[in-house]
Amino acid sequence: MKVLYRFVGSVGVVAALASVGAAQAATVTISCASVGVDFENCKRHSAQWAAKTGHTVKIFTMPSSSTDILSLFRQMFAAKSSDLDVLNIDVVWPGVIKDHLLDLKPYSKGAEKSHFPAIVANNTVDGKLLAMPNMSDAGMLYYRKDLLQKYGLQPPATWEELGAAAKKIQDGERAAGAADFQGYVFQGKAYEGLSCNALEWISSFGGQIVDAGGKVTVNSPATVQAFKMAASWPGTIAPKGVLNYAEEDARGVFQNGKAAFMRNWPYAWSLGQGADSAVKGKVGVAPLPRGGGEGQHAAALGGWQWAVSKYSRNPEVAADLVMYLSSREIQKERAVKYSFNPTMPELYQDKDVLAANPFMAEMYEVMVNAVPRPSTVTGAKYPEVSQALWNTAHDVMSGKASAEDAVKRLEGRLNQIKRGKW
């Protein structure tokens, strides 16, 4: 058994991988996103599988940006490279890279039936099971329980309530000497994470980006209202620097005790309970606020999947590794130790999982009702759709465009991308 590690950047990918040398017949090369604990899990669990099977595993770390990872994969697919067998892919990618992924149904033996049907449906394109669930995600609101109690507040149910609560706490803490304290931090950088936030804002007011039939529906009062709301945050309840925040930037501020509220994914829970966390034991979670009136709580569906490249020279062995990495045993360990949300409904009732992560009792309904990004209906054009969305949201929040004008331009851009059909 052998486990090897190598970093691969987004430039010169194929050449870098080719330099590793020809794969042995029994070798499977896997890639894991190099994002903290997730990459460490990948190394450990792959080593366990290698010890059981006798195969060799080579691990390549990926860029931290999901946009860069997708670009890397596309370069490799264009070259029909066989250097990466098992891929860790975003929940929105099965439809985008469907022509380059192996159908796993001949190898799964029905294992997909134990996962959330919605995620399996997301991973099934044209009747082919192109990926197995790795972990699920949905956006959620983190808050300081001690500060809400201090200021006589309840977890906010609407965005308006969040704004008022964030300002009250921020003003109070700054007056007490914490000059850099923030009311709310989230993902405001121009990248996929902002598309998730924007989807949540728009959906919470009852709006859509693209409907189920493929019609562009983003130009609506709901979208305008959502963008105006978000544009009011930087420089008031959020730092102006939030326009450059990704997940880890927001977590760093919140976990260091410098913010009252945070939007992030479930992974941040266990890290916030770590020995080095300034907010250990002080964090509560709740659904993201709903919009006013007939608004709803909306959380973007996230998560990562395991897939096998169609160009793998060892598809059966690679598929076996995928089934191991997506198994109940591995998903439970990741949930208990690192608060990664399982993709198996039964694990949300597991006593060990709930003991380690009490918030998962509430997350079950969030996961069942999470809002998917419009990746299935837009297919291979989703990356362009998402880029148009995040750029529009960023322009409005940074004051470069009014919400009304930006939404009209976004509608035009999406119809241009569509060009009659997706």
C-alpha positions in Angstrom: 0.0 0.0 0.0 1.3 3.4 -0.9 -0.1 6.9 -0.5 1.5 9.8 -2.3 0.7 13.5 -2.2 1.4 16.3 -4.7 0.1 19.9 -5.2 -1.3 20.9 -8.5 -1.9 24.6 -9.3 -4.2 25.9 -12.0 -1.5 26.6 -14.5 0.4 23.9 -16.5 -1.9 21.2 -15.0 -1.6 18.5 -17.5 2.2 18.8 -17.7 2.5 18.7 -14.0 0.4 15.6 -13.7 2.1 13.9 -16.5 5.5 14.3 -14.8 4.3 11.9 -12.1 4.9 9.0 -14.4 2.7 6.3 -15.9 0.1 4.8 -13.5 0.5 1.2 -12.5 -2.4 -1.1 -13.4 -3.6 -1.2 -9.8 -3.1 2.5 -9.0 -5.9 5.0 -8.5 -5.1 8.6 -8.4 -7.5 10.8 -6.5 -7.9 14.5 -6.0 -9.3 16.3 -3.0 -10.0 20.0 -2.5 -7.3 21.4 -0.4 -9.6 23.1 2.1 -8.4 22.3 5.6 -10.0 19.4 7.3 -11.7 18.1 4.1 -8.3 17.4 2.5 -7.0 15.8 5.7 -10.0 13.5 5.7 -9.4 12.6 2.1 -5.8 11.5 2.9 -6.8 9.5 5.9 -9.8 7.7 4.4 -7.9 7.0 1.1 -5.1 5.4 3.1 -7.6 3.2 4.9 -9.0 2.0 1.6 -5.5 1.5 0.2 -4.6 -0.7 3.2 -7.7 -2.8 2.7 -7.3 -3.3 -1.1 -3.6 -3.1 -1.6 -3.9 -0.4 -4.2 -1.7 2.7 -4.5 -3.3 6.1 -4.0 -1.8 9.3 -5.3 -3.4 12.5 -3.9 -3.2 15.9 -5.6 -4.4 19.0 -3.8 -6.6 21.3 -5.7 -6.8 25.2 -5.7 -8.9 26.6 -2.9 -11.3 28.3 -5.3 -14.0 26.1 -6.8 -13.9 28.2 -9.9 -10.2 27.4 -10.3 -10.9 23.7 -9.7 -13.5 23.5 -12.5 -11.1 25.3 -14.8 -8.4 22.8 -14.0 -10.7 19.8 -14.6 -11.7 21.3 -18.0 -8.1 21.6 -19.0 -7.6 17.9 -18.2 -10.7 16.8 -19.9 -9.7 18.7 -23.1 -6.5 16.6 -23.1 -8.4 13.4 -22.2 -5.9 13.0 -19.4 -6.1 9.8 -17.4 -3.9 11.1 -14.5 -6.9 11.9 -12.2 -9.2 9.0 -11.7 -11.4 10.1 -8.8 -12.7 13.7 -8.7 -14.2 15.7 -5.8 -16.8 17.8 -7.6 -19.1 20.6 -6.6 -22.9 19.9 -6.4 -23.5 22.1 -9.4 -21.0 20.4 -11.7 -22.6 17.0 -12.8 -24.6 18.7 -15.5 -21.7 21.0 -16.5 -19.1 18.2 -17.0 -21.5 15.3 -17.8 -19.7 14.3 -20.9 -16.5 13.5 -19.0 -17.8 11.5 -16.1 -18.3 7.7 -15.7 -21.8 6.2 -15.1 -21.5 4.7 -11.6 -24.7 2.7 -11.7 -23.0 -0.5 -12.9 -20.7 -0.3 -9.8 -23.0 1.2 -7.0 -25.1 -1.9 -6.3 -27.9 0.4 -5.3 -25.9 2.3 -2.7 -27.3 5.6 -3.9 -30.7 4.7 -2.5 -29.5 5.4 1.0 -28.8 9.1 0.2 -31.1 12.1 0.0 -33.1 11.5 -3.2 -32.7 15.2 -4.2 -28.9 14.9 -4.2 -29.0 11.7 -6.2 -31.4 13.3 -8.7 -28.9 16.2 -8.9 -26.1 13.7 -9.7 -28.1 11.8 -12.3 -28.0 13.2 -15.8 -29.7 11.6 -18.8 -30.3 8.5 -16.6 -26.6 8.2 -15.7 -25.4 8.3 -12.1 -22.4 10.6 -12.6 -21.5 11.1 -8.9 -22.0 9.7 -5.4 -22.7 12.1 -2.5 -19.7 13.1 -0.4 -21.2 15.8 1.9 -24.2 18.0 1.8 -24.3 21.7 2.7 -26.8 24.4 3.1 -26.3 28.0 4.1 -27.2 28.8 7.8 -27.1 31.7 10.2 -24.6 31.6 13.1 -25.1 34.0 16.0 -23.6 34.8 19.4 -25.9 33.4 22.0 -24.3 35.4 24.8 -24.6 38.7 23.0 -28.3 38.1 22.0 -29.0 37.5 25.7 -26.9 40.5 26.8 -29.0 42.8 24.5 -32.3 41.1 25.1 -32.7 39.8 21.6 -34.0 36.7 19.9 -32.6 35.0 16.8 -33.8 37.1 13.9 -36.6 35.6 11.7 -36.4 38.2 9.0 -33.6 40.1 7.3 -35.1 43.3 8.7 -34.8 41.9 12.2 -31.2 40.8 11.5 -30.3 44.3 10.4 -31.7 45.8 13.5 -30.2 43.3 15.9 -26.8 43.5 14.2 -26.8 47.3 14.5 -27.8 47.2 18.2 -25.1 44.7 19.2 -22.5 46.4 17.0 -23.2 49.8 18.4 -23.1 48.5 22.0 -19.9 46.5 21.6 -18.1 49.4 19.9 -19.2 51.8 22.6 -17.8 49.3 25.2 -14.4 49.6 23.5 -14.4 46.9 20.7 -13.9 49.4 17.8 -13.6 46.8 15.1 -16.7 44.8 16.1 -19.0 43.9 13.2 -22.7 43.2 13.2 -22.8 40.7 10.3 -20.3 38.9 8.1 -20.9 36.9 5.0 -19.4 35.9 1.6 -19.3 39.1 -0.5 -16.3 38.4 -2.7 -17.1 38.1 -6.5 -17.1 34.3 -6.8 -19.4 31.3 -6.4 -19.9 31.9 -2.7 -21.6 35.2 -3.5 -23.9 33.5 -6.0 -25.0 31.2 -3.1 -25.7 34.2 -0.9 -27.5 36.1 -3.7 -29.7 33.0 -4.4 -30.6 33.0 -0.7 -31.5 36.7 -0.7 -33.6 36.5 -3.9 -35.3 33.3 -2.9 -36.1 34.6 0.6 -38.2 37.3 -1.1 -39.9 34.8 -3.3 -37.9 35.4 -6.5 -36.1 33.2 -8.9 -33.1 33.4 -11.3 -34.2 30.9 -13.9 -37.4 28.9 -13.6 -37.8 25.1 -14.0 -38.6 25.5 -17.6 -35.5 27.5 -18.4 -37.0 30.9 -18.6 -35.0 33.8 -17.2 -37.0 35.2 -14.4 -34.4 37.2 -12.4 -35.9 40.7 -13.3 -38.4 40.9 -10.5 -39.3 43.2 -7.6 -38.0 40.4 -5.3 -34.5 40.5 -6.9 -34.3 44.3 -6.7 -35.4 44.3 -3.1 -32.9 41.6 -2.2 -30.0 43.5 -3.8 -31.0 46.8 -2.2 -31.0 45.1 1.1 -27.5 43.6 0.6 -26.1 46.9 -0.7 -27.1 48.5 2.6 -24.8 46.3 4.7 -21.2 47.1 3.7 -20.0 50.0 5.8 -23.0 49.8 8.2 -23.5 46.4 9.9 -20.8 44.7 7.8 -17.2 45.9 7.2 -16.5 47.4 3.7 -14.0 44.6 3.4 -16.8 42.1 3.3 -16.7 42.7 -0.5 -13.5 40.6 -0.5 -14.7 37.9 2.0 -15.0 34.2 1.2 -16.0 31.6 3.7 -12.8 31.5 5.7 -12.6 35.3 5.9 -16.0 35.5 7.4 -15.3 32.6 9.8 -12.1 34.2 10.9 -13.8 37.4 12.0 -16.7 35.5 13.7 -14.6 32.9 15.4 -12.3 35.5 16.8 -15.2 37.1 18.6 -15.5 40.1 16.3 -19.0 39.7 14.9 -22.5 39.1 16.1 -23.9 37.2 13.1 -22.4 35.2 10.3 -23.7 33.4 7.2 -21.7 30.2 6.5 -21.9 26.5 5.8 -22.2 23.8 8.6 -18.4 23.1 8.6 -17.9 26.2 10.6 -19.7 24.7 13.7 -17.1 22.3 14.8 -14.2 24.7 14.2 -16.1 27.3 16.3 -16.1 24.8 19.2 -12.4 24.2 19.0 -10.0 24.9 21.9 -8.6 27.9 20.0 -11.9 29.5 19.3 -12.8 32.7 21.1 -16.5 31.9 20.8 -16.4 28.3 22.0 -19.7 27.5 23.7 -21.2 30.8 22.7 -22.5 30.0 19.2 -26.1 29.3 18.2 -27.5 28.5 14.7 -30.7 29.2 13.0 -32.2 29.1 9.5 -31.2 32.1 7.4 -33.8 34.9 7.7 -36.7 35.1 5.4 -37.7 38.2 3.4 -40.6 40.3 4.5 -44.3 39.7 3.7 -44.7 36.3 2.0 -41.0 35.6 2.2 -39.4 32.3 3.1 -36.3 30.9 4.8 -34.0 29.9 1.9 -30.7 28.1 2.1 -28.6 27.4 -0.9 -28.0 23.7 -1.5 -24.3 23.0 -1.5 -22.1 20.0 -1.1 -19.4 17.9 -2.8 -19.6 14.6 -4.7 -17.3 11.9 -5.7 -17.0 11.1 -9.4 -14.8 9.0 -11.7 -13.3 10.5 -14.8 -14.4 8.9 -18.0 -10.7 8.8 -19.0 -9.7 6.6 -16.1 -7.7 3.5 -17.0 -9.0 1.7 -13.9 -12.7 2.6 -13.7 -13.7 -0.4 -11.6 -11.1 0.2 -9.0 -11.8 4.0 -9.0 -15.5 3.3 -8.5 -14.8 1.0 -5.6 -12.9 3.9 -3.9 -15.8 6.2 -4.5 -18.2 3.8 -2.9 -15.9 3.6 0.1 -15.5 7.3 0.5 -19.3 7.9 0.3 -20.2 5.0 2.7 -22.1 5.3 5.9 -19.0 4.6 8.0 -17.0 7.5 6.5 -20.0 9.9 6.4 -20.7 9.3 10.1 -17.0 9.9 11.1 -16.9 13.1 9.1 -20.1 14.3 10.8 -19.1 13.4 14.3 -15.5 14.8 14.1 -15.9 17.7 11.7 -19.6 18.6 11.5 -19.8 17.9 7.8 -23.4 17.3 6.9 -24.2 13.7 5.9 -26.1 12.9 2.7 -27.9 10.0 4.4 -31.2 10.9 6.1 -30.7 8.2 8.8 -27.6 9.9 10.1 -29.6 12.9 11.2 -31.2 10.7 13.8 -27.9 9.0 14.9 -27.2 9.6 18.6 -23.5 10.0 18.1 -23.9 12.5 15.3 -26.5 14.5 17.3 -24.4 14.4 20.4 -21.5 16.0 18.5 -23.6 18.3 16.5 -26.9 19.3 18.2 -27.7 21.7 15.4 -28.1 18.8 12.9 -31.5 18.0 14.4 -32.6 21.3 13.0 -30.6 20.9 9.8 -32.6 17.9 8.5 -35.5 20.1 7.4 -33.1 22.7 6.0 -31.4 20.1 3.9 -34.7 18.6 2.7 -36.0 22.0 1.6 -32.7 23.6 0.5 -32.8 25.7 -2.7 -30.7 24.4 -5.6 -28.7 26.7 -7.8 -30.0 26.7 -11.4 -27.3 24.3 -12.6 -29.5 21.5 -13.8 -31.6 23.6 -16.1 -28.7 25.7 -17.5 -26.3 22.7 -17.8 -22.9 23.5 -19.2 -23.7 27.2 -19.2 -24.2 27.4 -15.5 -20.6 28.8 -14.8 -21.5 31.7 -17.1 -24.8 32.2 -15.3 -23.2 32.1 -11.9 -20.5 34.6 -12.9 -23.1 37.0 -14.2 -25.0 36.7 -11.0 -22.1 37.2 -8.6 -20.7 40.1 -10.7 -24.1 41.8 -10.6 -24.5 41.4 -6.9 -20.9 42.6 -6.3 -21.5 45.7 -8.5 -24.6 46.6 -6.5 -23.0 46.1 -3.1 -19.9 48.1 -4.1 -22.1 51.0 -5.4 -21.1 50.7 -9.0 -24.7 50.2 -10.1 -28.2 50.7 -8.8 -30.2 47.5 -8.1 -32.8 48.3 -10.8 -30.3 48.9 -13.5 -28.1 46.0 -12.5 -31.0 43.5 -12.5 -32.1 44.7 -16.0 -28.6 44.1 -17.3 -28.4 40.8 -15.6 -31.6 39.7 -17.3 -30.2 40.7 -20.6 -26.9 38.9 -20.0 -28.6 35.7 -18.9 -30.8 35.7 -22.1 -27.7 36.3 -24.1 -26.0 33.3 -22.5 -29.1 31.2 -23.1 -29.3 32.1 -26.8 -32.7 30.5 -27.2 -32.0 27.4 -25.1 -29.7 26.2 -22.4 
